Amino acid sequence: FFQAEDGIRDTSVTGVQTCALPISAGAQDAAKVTGARGDFLGNFGGLERKFTQLAEAFPQDKYDWRPGAGVRSVCEVFVHITVENYDMGKAFGGPAAPAALGNGDKCIGNKAAVIAAMKASFAAIRAAVTNTKDADLEGTYTLFGANQARRTWLLGIAEHAGEHRSEEHTSELQSP
């Protein structure tokens, strides 16, 4: 409700609209899809927002920073996440990663290009999962040498993204 200056509560649509917030594409997809896929999409949308915010928060001149020798740079982590999104999305009929991304071990350009590629990879996996039928979650798919039910890949994708969220958060805390 909205409390007017005169103390009268306003429960009209106008009062409620002042509290409305935009809903992300991931949350909209999750609202349309039920079951395990809907749960995944809701969680995955949160990870997407965190990665995007983190990628946007890092200054361009820190994208080549790495916490130590032999460790991925900030940019390389974001590109790796991008390629892995495409690879894991193939379990749900998603597209392969664009050739320009290579195998995900090198930075592909400036910050804007990396963010655009990462956003496209999240959209691709979101669309693939959204378009998968619940019954198809029991089918199997082999990726990285593991033949598992597609529903298991939903958990694997979320877990893998969480690993990289920790990796990037650590970089954020340690970067000069």
C-alpha positions in Angstrom: 0.0 0.0 0.0 0.9 3.6 -0.4 0.6 6.0 2.6 -0.3 9.5 1.5 0.7 12.6 3.3 -2.8 12.9 4.7 -2.4 9.5 6.4 -4.9 7.7 4.0 -3.8 4.4 2.6 -4.0 4.1 -1.2 -4.3 0.5 -2.3 -5.1 1.5 -5.9 -3.2 0.3 -8.9 -1.3 3.6 -8.9 0.0 3.1 -5.4 1.1 -0.5 -6.3 2.8 0.6 -9.5 5.3 2.7 -7.5 6.8 -0.5 -6.2 7.0 -2.4 -9.4 10.4 -3.6 -10.6 11.3 -4.9 -14.0 11.6 -8.7 -14.3 14.7 -10.1 -16.1 14.4 -12.4 -19.1 15.6 -15.3 -17.0 12.9 -14.7 -14.4 10.3 -14.4 -17.1 11.4 -17.7 -18.7 11.3 -19.4 -15.3 7.8 -18.1 -14.7 6.6 -19.7 -17.9 8.4 -23.1 -17.4 7.6 -25.4 -14.5 9.3 -28.3 -12.8 13.0 -28.9 -12.9 13.5 -26.7 -15.9 11.7 -23.8 -14.3 13.8 -24.3 -11.1 17.0 -24.3 -13.2 16.0 -21.3 -15.2 15.3 -19.3 -12.0 18.6 -20.2 -10.5 20.5 -19.8 -13.8 19.0 -16.3 -14.3 20.5 -15.3 -10.9 23.9 -16.6 -12.0 23.6 -14.8 -15.3 22.9 -11.5 -13.5 25.9 -12.0 -11.2 28.3 -12.8 -14.0 27.1 -9.9 -16.1 27.3 -7.4 -13.3 30.8 -8.7 -12.4 31.9 -8.5 -16.1 30.6 -5.0 -16.3 32.2 -3.9 -13.0 35.7 -4.9 -14.0 37.5 -2.1 -15.8 38.8 -2.9 -19.3 42.4 -2.4 -18.1 41.9 -5.2 -15.5 40.6 -7.8 -18.0 44.1 -9.2 -18.6 44.8 -9.4 -14.8 45.4 -12.9 -13.4 45.9 -13.8 -9.8 49.1 -15.8 -10.5 51.2 -17.5 -13.1 49.3 -20.3 -15.0 45.9 -19.0 -13.8 43.2 -17.7 -16.2 42.9 -14.0 -16.6 39.7 -12.2 -15.8 38.9 -12.1 -19.5 39.8 -15.8 -20.0 37.4 -16.8 -17.2 34.5 -15.0 -18.9 35.3 -16.5 -22.3 35.7 -20.0 -20.7 32.2 -19.5 -19.1 30.8 -18.5 -22.5 32.2 -21.5 -24.3 31.1 -23.9 -21.5 27.6 -22.5 -21.6 27.4 -23.4 -25.3 29.0 -26.8 -24.7 26.6 -27.7 -21.9 23.6 -26.3 -23.7 24.2 -28.8 -26.5 22.7 -31.4 -24.1 19.4 -29.6 -24.7 19.7 -29.0 -28.4 21.5 -25.6 -28.1 23.9 -24.3 -30.7 27.7 -24.8 -30.7 29.8 -21.9 -29.7 30.7 -19.5 -32.4 34.1 -20.3 -34.0 35.4 -16.9 -32.9 35.4 -18.1 -29.3 37.8 -20.9 -30.1 38.0 -23.4 -27.3 37.6 -20.7 -24.6 41.2 -20.5 -23.4 42.0 -17.0 -24.8 40.5 -13.6 -24.6 38.5 -12.7 -27.6 38.8 -8.9 -27.6 37.7 -6.0 -25.6 35.4 -5.9 -22.6 32.3 -5.1 -24.7 32.9 -8.1 -27.0 33.4 -10.4 -24.1 30.2 -9.3 -22.4 28.2 -9.5 -25.6 29.4 -13.0 -26.2 28.7 -14.1 -22.7 25.2 -12.7 -22.8 24.5 -14.5 -26.0 25.7 -17.8 -24.5 23.4 -17.4 -21.5 20.5 -16.6 -23.9 21.3 -19.7 -26.0 21.3 -22.1 -23.0 18.2 -20.5 -21.6 16.4 -20.9 -24.9 17.6 -24.5 -25.3 16.4 -25.5 -21.8 13.1 -23.6 -22.2 12.4 -25.5 -25.4 13.2 -28.9 -24.0 10.2 -31.0 -23.0 10.0 -32.3 -19.5 9.9 -35.9 -20.8 13.2 -35.3 -22.6 15.0 -34.6 -19.3 15.2 -38.4 -18.8 17.1 -38.9 -22.1 20.8 -39.1 -21.8 23.6 -37.0 -23.4 27.3 -37.6 -23.4 29.5 -34.6 -22.7 33.1 -34.5 -21.4 33.0 -38.3 -21.5 30.1 -38.6 -19.1 26.8 -40.1 -20.3 24.1 -38.7 -18.0 20.4 -37.8 -17.9 19.7 -34.3 -19.2 18.2 -33.5 -15.8 21.6 -34.2 -14.3 23.1 -31.8 -16.7 20.9 -29.1 -15.3 22.5 -29.6 -12.0 26.0 -29.8 -13.6 25.5 -26.5 -15.4 24.4 -24.7 -12.3 27.3 -26.2 -10.2 29.9 -25.4 -12.9 28.7 -21.8 -13.1 28.9 -21.5 -9.4 32.5 -22.6 -9.5 33.4 -19.8 -11.8 31.4 -17.3 -9.8 33.7 -18.1 -6.9 36.7 -17.8 -9.2 35.7 -14.4 -10.4 34.7 -13.2 -7.0 38.2 -14.2 -5.7 39.7 -12.2 -8.7 37.5 -9.3 -7.8 38.7 -9.3 -4.2 42.4 -9.7 -5.2 42.8 -7.5 -8.3 45.0 -4.5 -7.9 
